[in-house]
Amino acid sequence: MTVLAAYSDQEINDYLRQQVRDGTVETDSETLQRQSFSAETVVKDSALARAFVSVKSVADIQGVLRTARRFHLPVVPQSAFTNTVISADGIAGAIILSTREMDQILEIDQADLLAVVQPGVINNDLDQAARKQGLFYGPDPGSRLISSVGGNAATNAGGMSTVRFGATKDNVLGLKVVLADGRLVKVGGRTLKQAFGYDLTQLFVGSEGTLGIIYEITVKLLPIPLGTPTVGRAFFPSLGELAAAVQAIRLSGLYPTTLEAVDAETMTVIDQYEHTHYAQPGESMLVFRLDNSHPEEQALLEKIVTQHHGHNFQQSTDPQEQAALMQARRDLLPAVVALVGKNHLSEDMAVPISQLATLMDYLQTLERELNITIYKGGHAGDGNIHPIFVWSGSAEVPEVVLEALRRTFRKTLELGGTISGEHAVGMLKNQWNNAELGETVDELQHQIKHLFDPMGILNPQRKID
Ligand SMILES: Cc1cc2nc3c(=O)[nH]c(=O)nc-3n(C[C@H](O)[C@H](O)[C@H](O)COP(=O)(O)OP(=O)(O)OC[C@H]3O[C@@H](n4cnc5c(N)ncnc54)[C@H](O)[C@@H]3O)c2cc1C
């Protein structure tokens, strides 16, 4: 196709540089390559962007958006770039707007139990800073050490403690956002409750950079619980039995902070990767954590595990042992990618907890029917599972994996679940919008997008397109 460009690349880049006073504009191919194609995804539906802008101020963000509107360019918001669904990767001709270097913790307010941060602050850094004041930050994605609070807010990240402290949406009190037309808005605030107007805070949370650029986030902090936390593990003959135990634990009145699952095959891979010895042949592992636990709570947990055919119940109050076990679970995806194969898709469907055992059993049936191995683990306490599909040869997803995904997604929806519990949609799953949301809601979502971004410059082709 012949494109009669009104402006040369040089003219566009010169204008962009004039608009960005505090941050940096890079157009060299090495930077563009690195920031356009995520290391986390093998499906490269992304394309090389024209410029990578690391913004340092609100004025920079407005400048990038001004450039985009003037030359009709797509803008891809990006932060720590750890997403797994192609939602912060390059788009042909786009400007990547990175808020990673806007990384200041602006305030930790002990009295009001909150923090105000810029979007580039790494999740774990916020948590560590809060802990110095006797507080902590609840949301704990597996990527806690590498992902940012801004990216977490834009994807509504969940994680290893969602079962107790909720997902990111449950911990965001307020946001400051630059809209596509450059206007600044503040939504939500510093209170635990707010009943005025439509809840735009929750609309921006999980919007994957398609409605505005988040430049400040107010989050809840919680006081560190008194007492001694317990972290432990137990083994089950099948993931289905493990899931049934998890449901019983959720109903018991115990409030675990963590209820994670890893199947036998995957645990063996993690052991190899971590040089640990957790795996038991043919047994799925449950990892749990109880904050401030009492002996009678631990006894009840063990009883429920045993009633559901669990065994080898072990728990520890030693911080190093606890950290090692949690790290092993955290390394589920890196271990599979490093030792089984780089070609993979890591999914994240969630079902109501009463349906988790059915979904686990279904995945095992699928493995037999399609003669494939699915590496399985996830946030069992939330009904959220991460099946990892791995293949060899070229990066193109083979038909058998696509078929497995189609069947898994359909089964998830049939069970009353969602195709994405936390990783969001990006470019990988937006074809399923209609199936999950229904036609009317799908249409409403496009109308909302048009209201916030009539020129369609913010992360086009992602989330709802
Ligand atoms: C090993 C590993 C483990 C993981 N474990 C989990 C897990 O347990 N739970 C979970 O939910 N996810 C998990 N993830 C996925 C990923 O870490 C999360 O989606 C995370 O929230 C992305 O944050 P980020 O800072 O990397 O954002 P990015 O990848 O840079 O961006 C993610 C999305 O947010 C948008 N965005 C970024 N910054 C802004 C901004 N300032 N304003 C508006 N939009 C913006 C982007 O456009 C994109 O759509 C894991 C990933 C890896 C590699």
The ligand as a MOL file (V3000), in Angstrom:
LIG
                    3D

  0  0  0     0  0            999 V3000
M  V30 BEGIN CTAB
M  V30 COUNTS 53 58 0 0 0
M  V30 BEGIN ATOM
M  V30 1 C 6.8690 -14.3080 36.3150 0
M  V30 2 C 5.5910 -13.5280 36.2010 0
M  V30 3 C 4.6250 -13.6920 37.1710 0
M  V30 4 C 3.4170 -12.9830 37.0710 0
M  V30 5 N 2.5030 -13.1540 38.0600 0
M  V30 6 C 1.3530 -12.4400 38.0190 0
M  V30 7 C 0.3810 -12.5840 39.0530 0
M  V30 8 O 0.5400 -13.3570 40.0060 0
M  V30 9 N -0.7380 -11.8340 38.9620 0
M  V30 10 C -0.9560 -10.9700 37.9170 0
M  V30 11 O -1.9940 -10.3130 37.8970 0
M  V30 12 N -0.0520 -10.8260 36.9210 0
M  V30 13 C 1.0870 -11.5260 36.9460 0
M  V30 14 N 2.0020 -11.3770 35.9390 0
M  V30 15 C 1.7150 -10.4600 34.7970 0
M  V30 16 C 2.2270 -9.0010 34.9810 0
M  V30 17 O 3.3100 -8.9390 35.8630 0
M  V30 18 C 1.0890 -8.1010 35.4700 0
M  V30 19 O 0.1100 -7.9790 34.4470 0
M  V30 20 C 1.5370 -6.6960 35.9000 0
M  V30 21 O 0.4490 -6.0430 36.5170 0
M  V30 22 C 2.0630 -5.8190 34.7640 0
M  V30 23 O 2.7020 -4.6910 35.3460 0
M  V30 24 P 3.8360 -3.8840 34.5500 0
M  V30 25 O 4.3030 -2.7920 35.4170 0
M  V30 26 O 4.8590 -4.8180 34.0420 0
M  V30 27 O 2.9650 -3.2910 33.3450 0
M  V30 28 P 3.2420 -3.3520 31.7770 0
M  V30 29 O 3.4750 -4.7460 31.3400 0
M  V30 30 O 4.2400 -2.3460 31.3810 0
M  V30 31 O 1.7990 -2.8560 31.2490 0
M  V30 32 C 0.6470 -3.6120 31.5080 0
M  V30 33 C -0.5860 -2.8490 30.9980 0
M  V30 34 O -0.7420 -1.6520 31.7160 0
M  V30 35 C -0.7380 -0.5150 30.8270 0
M  V30 36 N -0.0250 0.5650 31.5430 0
M  V30 37 C 1.2290 0.5140 32.0680 0
M  V30 38 N 1.5120 1.6770 32.6900 0
M  V30 39 C 0.4020 2.4660 32.5570 0
M  V30 40 C 0.0720 3.7940 32.9870 0
M  V30 41 N 0.9310 4.5470 33.6790 0
M  V30 42 N -1.1560 4.2800 32.6650 0
M  V30 43 C -2.0530 3.5430 31.9630 0
M  V30 44 N -1.7890 2.2910 31.5330 0
M  V30 45 C -0.5710 1.7590 31.8320 0
M  V30 46 C -0.0560 -1.0030 29.5810 0
M  V30 47 O -0.4670 -0.2810 28.4290 0
M  V30 48 C -0.5140 -2.4460 29.5370 0
M  V30 49 O -1.7940 -2.5020 28.9680 0
M  V30 50 C 3.2020 -12.0910 35.9840 0
M  V30 51 C 4.1930 -11.9150 35.0160 0
M  V30 52 C 5.3770 -12.6170 35.1100 0
M  V30 53 C 6.4280 -12.3980 34.0710 0
M  V30 END ATOM
M  V30 BEGIN BOND
M  V30 1 1 1 2
M  V30 2 1 2 3
M  V30 3 2 2 52
M  V30 4 2 3 4
M  V30 5 1 4 5
M  V30 6 1 4 50
M  V30 7 2 5 6
M  V30 8 1 6 7
M  V30 9 1 6 13
M  V30 10 2 7 8
M  V30 11 1 7 9
M  V30 12 1 9 10
M  V30 13 2 10 11
M  V30 14 1 10 12
M  V30 15 2 12 13
M  V30 16 1 13 14
M  V30 17 1 14 15
M  V30 18 1 14 50
M  V30 19 1 15 16
M  V30 20 1 16 17
M  V30 21 1 16 18
M  V30 22 1 18 19
M  V30 23 1 18 20
M  V30 24 1 20 21
M  V30 25 1 20 22
M  V30 26 1 22 23
M  V30 27 1 23 24
M  V30 28 2 24 25
M  V30 29 1 24 26
M  V30 30 1 24 27
M  V30 31 1 27 28
M  V30 32 2 28 29
M  V30 33 1 28 30
M  V30 34 1 28 31
M  V30 35 1 31 32
M  V30 36 1 32 33
M  V30 37 1 33 34
M  V30 38 1 33 48
M  V30 39 1 34 35
M  V30 40 1 35 36
M  V30 41 1 35 46
M  V30 42 1 36 37
M  V30 43 1 36 45
M  V30 44 2 37 38
M  V30 45 1 38 39
M  V30 46 1 39 40
M  V30 47 2 39 45
M  V30 48 1 40 41
M  V30 49 2 40 42
M  V30 50 1 42 43
M  V30 51 2 43 44
M  V30 52 1 44 45
M  V30 53 1 46 47
M  V30 54 1 46 48
M  V30 55 1 48 49
M  V30 56 2 50 51
M  V30 57 1 51 52
M  V30 58 1 52 53
M  V30 END BOND
M  V30 END CTAB
M  END
